[in-house]
């Protein structure tokens, strides 16, 4: 029995990813109470496909913002020096990097934002965009920095 307990961490760490996911995400064992857990997004990559950077070494700081963007408004060019993710509650949001990568997110969709990449967002269609953004940052580091895009040499 002792040898089995000592080997258990090795068995779990070498088990297929789907088994580890099932073990680590069980809805907090509240299914019998009618609790429904839906994973909106899980990724090691940003919406442009690049891998997320490492977390900072300093004091962690979590910031949660609700942002409303009026229909037709384009946000100024900016970047985020910290990892963040969002859920669109209403409307359609077009994201675009300074290099022309674009992606549209609609009501109910979740996104993992680009980090240290100059980009902008625009509220598309006839509805305002309403979203909640979760920043996993570092104390003293801003969540957003306004920037002007650099001209692209063609």
TORKOL-4160 file (C-alpha; in steps of 0.2 Angstrom, whole numbers, padded with zeros to 4 digits, m for minus):
154
<pt num="1" X="0000" Y="0000" Z="0000"/>
<pt num="2" X="0014" Y="0012" Z="0004"/>
<pt num="3" X="0022" Y="0009" Z="m0013"/>
<pt num="4" X="0006" Y="0013" Z="m0021"/>
<pt num="5" X="0003" Y="0029" Z="m0012"/>
<pt num="6" X="0021" Y="0034" Z="m0017"/>
<pt num="7" X="0018" Y="0030" Z="m0035"/>
<pt num="8" X="0001" Y="0039" Z="m0036"/>
<pt num="9" X="0009" Y="0056" Z="m0040"/>
<pt num="10" X="0019" Y="0048" Z="m0054"/>
<pt num="11" X="0004" Y="0039" Z="m0061"/>
<pt num="12" X="m0007" Y="0055" Z="m0061"/>
<pt num="13" X="0007" Y="0066" Z="m0069"/>
<pt num="14" X="0009" Y="0053" Z="m0083"/>
<pt num="15" X="m0009" Y="0050" Z="m0086"/>
<pt num="16" X="m0018" Y="0056" Z="m0102"/>
<pt num="17" X="m0023" Y="0075" Z="m0102"/>
<pt num="18" X="m0041" Y="0071" Z="m0102"/>
<pt num="19" X="m0040" Y="0061" Z="m0086"/>
<pt num="20" X="m0030" Y="0075" Z="m0077"/>
<pt num="21" X="m0043" Y="0088" Z="m0083"/>
<pt num="22" X="m0058" Y="0077" Z="m0077"/>
<pt num="23" X="m0049" Y="0075" Z="m0060"/>
<pt num="24" X="m0045" Y="0093" Z="m0058"/>
<pt num="25" X="m0062" Y="0100" Z="m0064"/>
<pt num="26" X="m0076" Y="0092" Z="m0055"/>
<pt num="27" X="m0088" Y="0107" Z="m0053"/>
<pt num="28" X="m0083" Y="0107" Z="m0035"/>
<pt num="29" X="m0094" Y="0092" Z="m0032"/>
<pt num="30" X="m0109" Y="0102" Z="m0032"/>
<pt num="31" X="m0118" Y="0094" Z="m0047"/>
<pt num="32" X="m0130" Y="0085" Z="m0035"/>
<pt num="33" X="m0136" Y="0103" Z="m0029"/>
<pt num="34" X="m0140" Y="0108" Z="m0047"/>
<pt num="35" X="m0124" Y="0118" Z="m0049"/>
<pt num="36" X="m0119" Y="0118" Z="m0068"/>
<pt num="37" X="m0101" Y="0123" Z="m0072"/>
<pt num="38" X="m0097" Y="0127" Z="m0090"/>
<pt num="39" X="m0079" Y="0131" Z="m0095"/>
<pt num="40" X="m0080" Y="0146" Z="m0107"/>
<pt num="41" X="m0061" Y="0146" Z="m0112"/>
<pt num="42" X="m0045" Y="0137" Z="m0107"/>
<pt num="43" X="m0029" Y="0140" Z="m0117"/>
<pt num="44" X="m0011" Y="0143" Z="m0115"/>
<pt num="45" X="m0012" Y="0155" Z="m0130"/>
<pt num="46" X="m0018" Y="0172" Z="m0134"/>
<pt num="47" X="m0032" Y="0176" Z="m0147"/>
<pt num="48" X="m0018" Y="0179" Z="m0160"/>
<pt num="49" X="m0011" Y="0161" Z="m0157"/>
<pt num="50" X="0005" Y="0166" Z="m0148"/>
<pt num="51" X="0008" Y="0158" Z="m0131"/>
<pt num="52" X="0005" Y="0167" Z="m0115"/>
<pt num="53" X="0020" Y="0175" Z="m0106"/>
<pt num="54" X="0025" Y="0168" Z="m0089"/>
<pt num="55" X="0017" Y="0176" Z="m0074"/>
<pt num="56" X="0027" Y="0190" Z="m0066"/>
<pt num="57" X="0038" Y="0187" Z="m0050"/>
<pt num="58" X="0031" Y="0201" Z="m0040"/>
<pt num="59" X="0015" Y="0203" Z="m0029"/>
<pt num="60" X="0000" Y="0196" Z="m0039"/>
<pt num="61" X="m0014" Y="0208" Z="m0041"/>
<pt num="62" X="m0031" Y="0203" Z="m0049"/>
<pt num="63" X="m0042" Y="0216" Z="m0057"/>
<pt num="64" X="m0059" Y="0213" Z="m0064"/>
<pt num="65" X="m0067" Y="0227" Z="m0074"/>
<pt num="66" X="m0084" Y="0229" Z="m0083"/>
<pt num="67" X="m0081" Y="0239" Z="m0099"/>
<pt num="68" X="m0095" Y="0246" Z="m0110"/>
<pt num="69" X="m0090" Y="0252" Z="m0127"/>
<pt num="70" X="m0104" Y="0262" Z="m0137"/>
<pt num="71" X="m0109" Y="0255" Z="m0154"/>
<pt num="72" X="m0097" Y="0260" Z="m0168"/>
<pt num="73" X="m0083" Y="0266" Z="m0156"/>
<pt num="74" X="m0065" Y="0261" Z="m0159"/>
<pt num="75" X="m0054" Y="0260" Z="m0144"/>
<pt num="76" X="m0037" Y="0269" Z="m0145"/>
<pt num="77" X="m0022" Y="0258" Z="m0149"/>
<pt num="78" X="m0015" Y="0251" Z="m0133"/>
<pt num="79" X="m0007" Y="0236" Z="m0125"/>
<pt num="80" X="m0009" Y="0225" Z="m0109"/>
<pt num="81" X="0007" Y="0222" Z="m0100"/>
<pt num="82" X="m0002" Y="0208" Z="m0090"/>
<pt num="83" X="m0012" Y="0193" Z="m0094"/>
<pt num="84" X="m0030" Y="0195" Z="m0096"/>
<pt num="85" X="m0046" Y="0187" Z="m0102"/>
<pt num="86" X="m0064" Y="0193" Z="m0105"/>
<pt num="87" X="m0082" Y="0187" Z="m0108"/>
<pt num="88" X="m0093" Y="0197" Z="m0120"/>
<pt num="89" X="m0110" Y="0200" Z="m0111"/>
<pt num="90" X="m0118" Y="0209" Z="m0126"/>
<pt num="91" X="m0113" Y="0215" Z="m0144"/>
<pt num="92" X="m0099" Y="0210" Z="m0155"/>
<pt num="93" X="m0081" Y="0216" Z="m0153"/>
<pt num="94" X="m0069" Y="0216" Z="m0166"/>
<pt num="95" X="m0051" Y="0215" Z="m0160"/>
<pt num="96" X="m0036" Y="0220" Z="m0172"/>
<pt num="97" X="m0017" Y="0220" Z="m0169"/>
<pt num="98" X="m0006" Y="0234" Z="m0177"/>
<pt num="99" X="0000" Y="0220" Z="m0189"/>
<pt num="100" X="m0018" Y="0217" Z="m0196"/>
<pt num="101" X="m0023" Y="0201" Z="m0186"/>
<pt num="102" X="m0042" Y="0202" Z="m0183"/>
<pt num="103" X="m0054" Y="0192" Z="m0174"/>
<pt num="104" X="m0073" Y="0195" Z="m0169"/>
<pt num="105" X="m0080" Y="0190" Z="m0153"/>
<pt num="106" X="m0099" Y="0190" Z="m0150"/>
<pt num="107" X="m0111" Y="0189" Z="m0135"/>
<pt num="108" X="m0107" Y="0174" Z="m0124"/>
<pt num="109" X="m0089" Y="0171" Z="m0131"/>
<pt num="110" X="m0074" Y="0171" Z="m0120"/>
<pt num="111" X="m0057" Y="0177" Z="m0126"/>
<pt num="112" X="m0039" Y="0177" Z="m0120"/>
<pt num="113" X="m0032" Y="0194" Z="m0124"/>
<pt num="114" X="m0015" Y="0198" Z="m0132"/>
<pt num="115" X="m0001" Y="0203" Z="m0120"/>
<pt num="116" X="0012" Y="0216" Z="m0124"/>
<pt num="117" X="0005" Y="0218" Z="m0142"/>
<pt num="118" X="m0002" Y="0234" Z="m0148"/>
<pt num="119" X="m0020" Y="0232" Z="m0153"/>
<pt num="120" X="m0037" Y="0240" Z="m0154"/>
<pt num="121" X="m0055" Y="0235" Z="m0152"/>
<pt num="122" X="m0071" Y="0241" Z="m0160"/>
<pt num="123" X="m0090" Y="0239" Z="m0156"/>
<pt num="124" X="m0098" Y="0232" Z="m0172"/>
<pt num="125" X="m0116" Y="0232" Z="m0177"/>
<pt num="126" X="m0131" Y="0240" Z="m0169"/>
<pt num="127" X="m0127" Y="0236" Z="m0150"/>
<pt num="128" X="m0115" Y="0243" Z="m0138"/>
<pt num="129" X="m0102" Y="0230" Z="m0132"/>
<pt num="130" X="m0103" Y="0225" Z="m0114"/>
<pt num="131" X="m0089" Y="0214" Z="m0107"/>
<pt num="132" X="m0081" Y="0209" Z="m0091"/>
<pt num="133" X="m0062" Y="0208" Z="m0091"/>
<pt num="134" X="m0051" Y="0199" Z="m0079"/>
<pt num="135" X="m0033" Y="0204" Z="m0077"/>
<pt num="136" X="m0020" Y="0193" Z="m0068"/>
<pt num="137" X="m0007" Y="0206" Z="m0065"/>
<pt num="138" X="0006" Y="0212" Z="m0053"/>
<pt num="139" X="0004" Y="0226" Z="m0040"/>
<pt num="140" X="0010" Y="0242" Z="m0047"/>
<pt num="141" X="0009" Y="0237" Z="m0065"/>
<pt num="142" X="m0005" Y="0245" Z="m0076"/>
<pt num="143" X="m0017" Y="0234" Z="m0084"/>
<pt num="144" X="m0018" Y="0244" Z="m0100"/>
<pt num="145" X="m0006" Y="0256" Z="m0108"/>
<pt num="146" X="m0011" Y="0268" Z="m0122"/>
<pt num="147" X="0001" Y="0268" Z="m0137"/>
<pt num="148" X="0001" Y="0274" Z="m0154"/>
<pt num="149" X="0004" Y="0261" Z="m0168"/>
<pt num="150" X="0021" Y="0262" Z="m0176"/>
<pt num="151" X="0020" Y="0264" Z="m0195"/>
<pt num="152" X="0022" Y="0247" Z="m0205"/>
<pt num="153" X="0035" Y="0248" Z="m0219"/>
<pt num="154" X="0028" Y="0241" Z="m0234"/>
